[in-house]
Amino acid sequence: MGADTEDHMEVEDHKEVKVEAVPESRLVYDGFSPDYLRIYYGRLFPYAEMYKWLSYGHDGKHPGCDASIMGRREFSFTLEHDIYIRYLSFHDVSEMEATIKSKCPHKIDIGALYNVEPAKRTAYAGGSDRVFAPVERELVFDIDMTDYDDIRTCCSGADICLKCWPLMNIAIKILDTVLREDFGFEHLLWVYSGRRGVHCWVCDARARRLSNEARSAITRYLTLYKGNENTTKKVSLTGPALHPALSRAYEICRTYFEEHILPNQELLNSEGHFEKVLELVPDESVRAQMRDRWQDNRRASVAKDGISASRWKQLKQALESKKVTPSVRRSLEEIIFSYTYPRIDIEVSKHMNHLLKAPFCIHPKTGRSLFPVEG
């Protein structure tokens, strides 16, 4: 396609539509493209579906609905050159579509539903009795693959592959089950983040009206992995038996750990990797026994893809032995949870006014759509 020519695109209804030519120098086939983004907003973005979702039946077309709902919902746009616009709102789907097509945002974030239109917030400042405040917001969760970089040997940072994606599968399965069975939520939307993780939108009316304190409490209930890069042991289990929610999650974690995470990440293949696992065993004699055994059989004829599985079997036998203390036996569960249990970005979930990228927008770093995934 030349810079001084026009091209034509044929669409499904067989009507020929003239498309403005794009200079070759601006064509991007792998990653984000402002030119393709404009076409996406013009032809593919699901405006009607997004509006229907976020208005929750308050479309102004029947008695009893609150026609102000969408006018009080905050949107934010990130435009070209990192120009950031907050506190946008739309009164109807036509206004939403026209604004998005006109501004062509590189990123769209969705915020809370406020007590007044975000554009009128300044009238509620300055110490008056009236306060600009959020009144509703979906309960949201953000799981980012970079939080698992201490586990991953296949990738790091923003990179993802089929070997590490099972970590996201585990997070979805566990969180979806807890939110439905323990809290009774029914309307969950799981979305690929467009780059390196997943988002969850809990859309039940009861979830949307939760206070910040209630959101924090739910997030704490879902948090098992704690600590920072200077903390060796990030999962500490207490009590004689697992909490029923953890017992249920353990079956998911154990299966994924043994069938996917252990072989995919080669957790016990090399000394550098298996030492990190042994650090979680609170018995020096067991650690020494495993080190001696694994170092002695480094030249054994076990296939590379079977080394971790073979060594894990040996470690399990040692930790399940009746000769070790209960705390040492418990470390088997702690190891599996440390390498598999969901790692939630707590700050995203606990505040009602936190912004999160909109489903179906395009991630500006990758050019990928934030599409729904199965829960």
N, C-alpha and C positions, 0 to 999 in steps of 0.2 A: 504494500500500500504506500504510495508516494505521498510526499508532503503537499503537492499541488493538485491532487486528484481527489475525487469523491468515490466512495464505495457504496454498495447497496447491500442490505441484509434482509433476507427473506424470513419472516416469522411464521408461526404455526398456522395463522389464518390465511396464509398465502398472499397477504398484502405486502407489496414492496415498500420498505421504509428507507428513506434516505438517512444515512449515518455520516456525520461529519468526519472527514479523514483525520487520522492521528499521525503526526510525524513519526518516522521510524525511530528517531532518537528518543522518543518518549514511550515506546512500546515496552512493556514489562511482561514477560510470559511466566515468570516464576517469582511470586511474591506480590507485594502491594502495588497497585497501579491506580492513580487518581482518575485516569481516563476510563478504565474498566469500572471503577467505583461509580462514576456518573451513570454508566449504562446499567449497572446493577440497581441503583436507586430508581432509575427510570423504568425498568422492565420487571424486576424480580422481587424487590423488597416487599414483604407482606404487610402493607400498611393497614388494611382492613382487619386482618387477623390480630395484629399487635394492638390496635385500638380496642377491639372487642375483648381481648384478654384483660387489658389494664383498666377497662371501665367496669368490668365485673357485672355486666347486665345493666348498668346505669347509662343507657344510650339516649335517654331523652325521648324515647318513642312510646313509653307506656306510663300510666299513672303510678306514682309512688317512687319513681326513680329519681336519683340525685343527678341532675344534668351538669352540676359543677365539678363532678369527680375528676374528669380529665383536665379541667382547667386548673386544678389544684395539685396536679402531679408534676414533680420536677423532672425535667430532662436536662442533660448537659451535653454540649457538643465540643469536640476537639477538632478544630479546623486545620487547614494547611498551615505550615510554619508554627505549629503548636499554639495556635490561638485558642484560648479556652473560654467557653461561654457557659455560665451556670444559670440556674433558675429560669429556664425556659418552660413553657407549658402550652398546651394546644386545646382549643375549645371543641374541635371536631376533627374527624379523620382527614378532611380536605385540607385543613390548616396544617396538620402534621405532615401530610404528603408534600404540600407545596413548599413548606419550610425546609424539609430535608432535601428535596430536589434542588432548591435554590442554593442552600449553603453547602451541600455535598460534604457533610462532616466525615472526617477520617475515623472518628470514633463517636459512638453514642452511648451515654451512660443514663441509667434510670435511677431516680432517687425516691424519696418518700412522697406520700400524699400529705399536703399541709392543710392547716385550718383556713388559709386564704390562698389566693393565687400567688405563686412565687414572685411574680412581677410587682406585686403590691406590698412586698415585705417591708419596704422602708417606712411605710406608714405605721408599722408596728414596732418600730425601734425608738430609741431615745428616752427610755424610762417610763413610757406610758403603761397603763394597765393592760393594754392589749399586747399579746406576745405572738410572734410568728413561730409556730412550732409544728413538728410532724405529728400526725394523728394516726396514720396507717403506713405500713410498709411490709412487703413480703419478708418472711424469715428467710435469709439467704446464707449460703455457705460457699466458700471458695477453697478448693483443694488444688495446690500448685505443686507440680512435679519437682521444682527446685528444692522443696522442703525435704525431699527424699535423696538428695545428692550424697549423703553419707552412706546410702545403701547402694546406689546405682554404680555399676562398673561399665555399663554399656554407653551411657551418655552422661552429660552434666549440663547445668545451666538450662537454657531454653530448648535444648535438643531433646527430642523424644523418639522412641522407636517401639517396635512390637515387643521387644524384650522387657521394657520397663512399663508399658501401658497397663499390664495386669495390676499394678499398684493402684491405678485409677479404678479398675474394675472392682477391686476389693473395697475401696472407699465408697463407691456407689452402692454396692450390695449391703454393706454394713449400715451406712447412714440411712438408706432408704428403708431398711427393715426396722431400725430403731425409731425413726420418725413416724412410721405407720403403726407399728405394734405397741410401742411404749408411750407415744404421745397421741395416737389416734388421728394423725393428719392423713388426708386422703389425696390432696391435689398437689403433687410434686412434679416439677419440671426440671429435668437434668439437661444441662447444656454444655457442650464442648466449649472451652474458653477461647478457642481460636489460636492458642499457642502451645500451652504446656500443662493443661489441667482441665478441671470441670467445675461448673457452678451448679448449685441447687437452689431453686426458687420454691419455697413452700407457700402455696397460694390460698390455703383455707382462710376464711374470714377470721377465725379464731387466731390463726398465726399472724395475720396482718395487723391485728390489734394488740399484740403482745407489747408490754413495756420493755424498756432497755434492760431492766433488772431481770425480767423473765427470759429474755433472749440470752443474757449472760448465763443464767442458771442452766438453760438447755445446752448451751455450748460447753459448759463445765461438765455436764453429764456425758457429753460425747467426747471429752478429751481424756486421753490416757497417756499419750506421749508428751512428756514434759522435760524441760531443761534447755540447755543451749550447747554450743559446740565444745564447751569446756566440761560438760557433764557426760561421764562415761555411761552411766546407767540412767536411761530416760523412761523406763517403765518399771514401776515398783508395785507389785501386787501384795495386798494385805489380806488378812483373814484366812480361815481354814479352807475356804472354797471360793470359787469365782462367783461374782455377782451374776444373776441369771442373764443379764444383757451381755456380759463378757463371755459367759459360757456359750451362748448362742453365737456370738461373733467369733469365738475361738475356732469353731468348726469350719467357718469360712476361711479364716486366716491360715489355719493349719493346712488345709487342702491347697490353697493357692501358694503357700510358702513352699511346700514340698514338691508341687507339680510345676510351678512357674518361677518363683523368685529365687529359690535355691539354685536350680540349674541355669537359669537365664543370667543371673548375676555372678555365677561361679563363686559363691560366698565362701566355700571351703577349699577352693582349688589351690590357692597359694598361701604362703605363710602370712603375707601382709593382710590378706582377707580373713583367714581363719583366726588370727589373733584378736580381731575386733569382736568376733563371736565369743571366743573364750574369755574375754574380759568380762562378759556378762555372767559367767559361772562363778559363784561365790565359794569355790573350794579349790585351793591350790593343788591338792593331790589329783583331782580330776583334770585340771588344766594341764598339769605336768604329764599325766598319763596320755592325754590326747596328743600333746606336742610330740612326745617321744614316738608314739605310734605313727603319727602322720609324717614325721620327718624320716622315720626309718623306711616307710614304704613309698617314698617319693618316686622311686624308680619302678614301682610295681606296674604290672601290665594292665591296669585299669584304664579304660578309655577316658579321654579328657572330659567328655560330657557326663561321665559317671562318677568322677572323683568326689564331687560335692555330695552326691546322694549316698555314696558308700561311707564317707566320713560322717555324715549326718546320722546315719544308722548307728554308727559306733558311739557317737556322742549321746544319742537318745538312750541307748542301752545303759550307758554309764549314769545318766541323770535319772533314769527310772529305777535304778537299783535300790533295793531295800536297805543297802548299806549306807546310803547317803542320808543327810538330814532333810526334813520337809522343805526348808528354804532352798536347798540345792535342787530338789525335785521341782519346786515351783519355778526355778530359773528356766526350765524348758519352755514353759508358757510365756515367760517374760521375753525370751529370745524371739519367739515367733511373733508376739505382739510388737516388739521393737522394730521388726523388719516388715510389718504388714499393716498395722492398725492405722486408720485414717489420721492424717495430720491436718487439722483445720486451721485456717487463718482466723483466729479468734476475733480480731478487731473488725473484720468484715461483718461478722454475725451479730455482734452485741449492741450495735448502735442503729437505731431506726433510720437515721438520716445518711447512712453510708451509701455511696454511689457504687453501682455495679454495671459492667458493660451489658448492653441490651442484647438479648437473643436476636440472631439474624443480622446483626451488624457485622462489619468486616474488621478483623484485627489489623491495625495499621502496621504491625511489625511483620506479619506473615502473609497478609492477603487472604486469609482463610475466614470462612463464615462461622459464626457462633451457632452451630446447628444443634438441635435436640438429640440426645442420646438415650438409649434405653436404661431405665432404672432397674 
